Amino acid sequence: MNGLIFFVSIWANLRIYTAAMGFQKKFTVLLCVCVALREIIRVQKLGKNHGGYHGQTIDIRAVLHDVKAAAQAHGWASEMFYKTGDLELLALHRKPEARSQKPEAGIYISTGIHGDEPAGPLAALKLIQENNWPPGTELWLLPCLNPSGFVLNSRESADGRDLNRDYRHLETAEVAAHIRWLERQANFDVTFCLHEDWESHGFYIYELNPDHRPSLAAKMIEAVARVCPIDLSPVIEGREAKGGIINPNLDPASRPQWPEAFWLVQYKTRRSYTLEAPSDFPLATRVNALVAGVNAALKS
């Protein structure tokens, strides 16, 4: 109903604004506005998230089964680095297609660390299935870091811990196993952590780039804007934001609890991006937003 009221209000004001125009100009203006309104209405917030995520869920076992099948079909190596019950934490790795080719870039992608953020594992699956990686890149992809949380549709793990706040003290078995795996890998040129935010008004990015290397953030925002609204709020999650991009404080002493991205930029990379899709929008929109962001960055 709110969308209908908004549309009627815009239409009434447009009729006043275009009253003195000639037919052809009036028709062109109205047509352009109608197309834009159609796109806005198409990706409106669902209004389901009140106090947390209450949207569509996924069967994480089925998604990970599909991930493993797609990875095998496209030449990825698969390694299980932790298991809880029948739920596996997987690490996928793919070298450049030409065996003699020296990697031009090392790319790390992770997702699924919060069990109420289903777009991430689905985006990982779509990226693997589409197989549209730049030639010469070496890839590491972790499709779900908290499968027990997805079983419960919970941000936390089955033990009630927010894994993405444990990368300084390493108190949880999942994060400790993840760090042991990371320490065995080469350094990465850039890392991407795929997330969702149940409160946000649109897509946004955290950029950790302490050495001020060429930024990928604006290109990701530009690409995502074609498929999903961008959160243009001046303050997001209590931090200053510009054009959907947040550059948080990198002082380790100021962060008693480290997220994954913070550990990565301290020990494994000097450019790390956390992509946040707005989880009160349709699931397909959020998946497409994350995929568009990663693809835009990799083409840069």
N, C-alpha and C positions, 0 to 999 in steps of 0.2 A: 504494500500500500504506500509506503514512504517513497519507493521508486516511482510510482504512478503520480503522486503529488508533485515530486520533483520534476518529472517530465512535463506535466501540464503547466506548471509555473514557468518553466523555461520556454515552452511553446507560446504561452500568452505574451511573455515579454518580447519574444522574437517577432511576433505579429506586429507589435507596436514599433519595434526598432526598424522593421523592413517596410512599414506602411508607405513611405514616400519613395521607395525604390521602384525601378522599372521591373517588369515581369522577369526578364532573363536574370538580372542580378539577384532579385529576391529568390528566385528558384534555386540558383546556385548556392546562396548562403544557407537557405533552409535545408537543402540536400546535404551539404557538408556537416551541418549541425546534427542532422538526423543520423548520419553515419557515425559521428563521434558519440552521440548519446546511446546508440545501439551497442557500441563497444563497451561503454561505461556500465550500462545496465547488465550486459552479458556477464561481467565479472564482479558483480556486486558482492559485498560481504553477505555471508549466510545468516549471521546473527545468532549462531548456536553457542558461541564460546562465552560463557558467563562463569567466571571464577576458575576457568581452566579450559582444556580442549575437550569439546563434545562433538566433534565431527566424525567423519568416516574413519574406520579402522581397517587394518590389514591382517591377514594371516601370515605372520612373519616366517613360519616354516615353509609355506608355499612360495613366498617371495624368494627366500634364500635358495630353495630348490631350483627355481627358475634362473636365479643369478648364477648358480653353479653350472647349469646346463648351457646358458648363453656364454659364460666364460670359457668353458671347455670347447665350444664350437668355434670360438674366435681366438684360440691359441693362448689363453691365459693359464698360468700355473696357479694352483690353489693350495693354501696351507692353513691348517687349523692351528691356532696358537693358544686357544683356551676352550674349555667345554664345561658347561654347567647342565647337568642332566642330559637331555638329548639336544640341547641348543649349542651350536658351535659359533665361535668367533673366527671368522675367515679373513684371510689376507690374500688378495689376488695380485699377481705380478705378471706384467707382460713387457718383454724387451722389444726393441725396434724390429720390424718385420724382416729386414735384411740382417742376417746374423753377423755379417762383417761390418755392419754400420755402427759407428760409435754414437751413443745417445747424444742428441742435441740438447735435451732437457729432461730432468727427472721430475715427474708430476705425482703428487700424493693427493688422494681424495679419500675422505672418510665421511661416514654418516651413521645415523641410527644410534646415537649415544643417548637420546631421550626417547623413551618408548611411546610417547604421545605425539610424535612427529613423523607420521607415516610417509610423507612425500620424499624424504631422503632416500630410504632403501628403494623406493620405486624409481626415483631419478637415477640411482646407481644402475638398476636393472636396465632402464631405457638407454643410458649411455653405452652400456656394454652391448646391448642388442643392436643399436644403431651403428656402432663400430666406426665412428667418424672421428678418429683420433688423428692428430697431425703426424705425418711421417717423421721418423727419427726420435720420437719421444719414448722414454721408458716410464712405465706406469705402475703405480701401486694403488690399489683400491680396496678399502675395507668397507663392505656393504652394510654392516650392522654391528655396532660396538656394544649394544645393550639388548640382545634378543629377549631376555627375560622380562624387560620392561614392556616390550610390545605385547607379550602374552597378557599382561595386566592392563594394557593401555595406560601406562603410568610413566611419568617423566623419570622416576627413579627405577633402580634395578629391583629385583625380587627381594633383596635385602634392605630396601628402603633408602638406598644411597643415590645421590645425584653424582653419577660418574664424572660428569663434566666439571666438577669442583674438586677433583681428587688428584690432579696432575702435579701437585707440589708435594703432598705427603704420601701418596701411593698406598692408601690404607685398604683399598678394595682389591680383590683378586683379579677382577677384569682389567682394571687400569694397570696394575702391576704387570700382568701378562702382556698387555699392549706395549708398555714401556720396554719390556725385555725384547719384544719383537722389533720395535723401532730402533733400539740400540744396535741391532744386527744389520740394519739397512744403511745404504749410502745416504749422504745428505741429499735433500731435495731442492730443486730450483724454486719451486713454489708449491704451496699446499692449499687445499680447499676443504673446509669442513661444512657440510651441508646440514642446515638446521631449519626449524620453523619457530615462529613466535605467535602464540595464540592471541595476543593482545594487539598486534601491530595493525596499522591501517594500510600497509602495503609492504612490498619487498624492500629490504635494505641490506647493507654489507658492513661488517667490521673489517677494516684493513689494518694489518700489522706490517709496517714497512719501515723499520728503524733506520735503514741506510738510505732511504729515499731513492730507491731504485724505480725504474719506470713503472708507474701505477697501472694496474689492470682494472681498477674499480669502476671508473667512468664508462669504460667500454662494456663492462658487464651490466651496469645500470641501463645504458642505452639499449642493449639487446633485450633485457628483461622487460623493459617498458612496452615492448611490442606485444607481450603476452600477459602481462600482469601489472596492476597498479604499483607505483613506487611510493613508499612512505617519505614524504617531503617535510615531515615535522622538523622543526629546528632542534628539538630535544627528543631523543629516542632512548628508552631504557635509562633515563637519567643522565645521558651523555650528549654532548653537542653533536649535531649531525648537519651535514651540508649535502643536499641533493641525494639523500638516501645513503650517504657514506659516513661512517663513524671511524675516527682514528683515536682509539682509546689510549690511556696512559700505559706506558710500557715499563714503569719502574717496578721491578720484582718485589721490592720491599712493601709496596703499597697494595699488594694482592696476596692476602693470606691463603686464599684458595685459587688455584690455577685451573683454568679451562684447558682443554687439549691444545687449542691454537696457541696459547701462551707458552706451553712447554715446547711446542714445535718451533716457535720463533726463537726460543732461547738455545735450543740444542740441535735443530735439524734443518732450519731454513732461515732466510732473512726476508721472506715475503710469505705472509699467510693471510688467507681470506676466509672469513666465516660468512656464508650466505644464509640469510634469514628470509624464508618464504612466509607469507601471512596465512596462518592456518585457519582463519575464519572465512577463507575463500574456497571455492570448489577444489577438490583434491587434484583434478587434472590440471587446473591452472597453476597450482603450486609446483607440481612435478615439472611442468613445462618451464616455469620460471627458473628453477634450479638447473635444469638441463641447458637452457638458453644462456644462463650466466657462465657455466663452466665452458660451454662451447665458444662463447665470445672471448673468454680469457685465453683459451688454448690457441685460438686463431691469431692472437695479437703478437 
